[in-house]
Amino acid sequence: MKISSFSVKNYRSIVEERKINLKDYNVLIGKNNEGKSNILRVLSVCMSCIDDYRI
């Protein structure tokens, strides 16, 4: 499975909706407390839900 993009809204410090396009390699760059780790957390949670659903 390959994810080409996803959207995040109202998750921890991410209030406004953000659409994130993914390619083969991605780098998250930004100031401290801008939500980089939260983007990775929400992606991890979603992937866990997909894995649980497939079982």
Secondary structure by P-SEA (a helix, b strand, c coil): ccccccccccccccccbbbbbbccbbbbbbcccccaaaaaaaaaaaaaaaaaaac
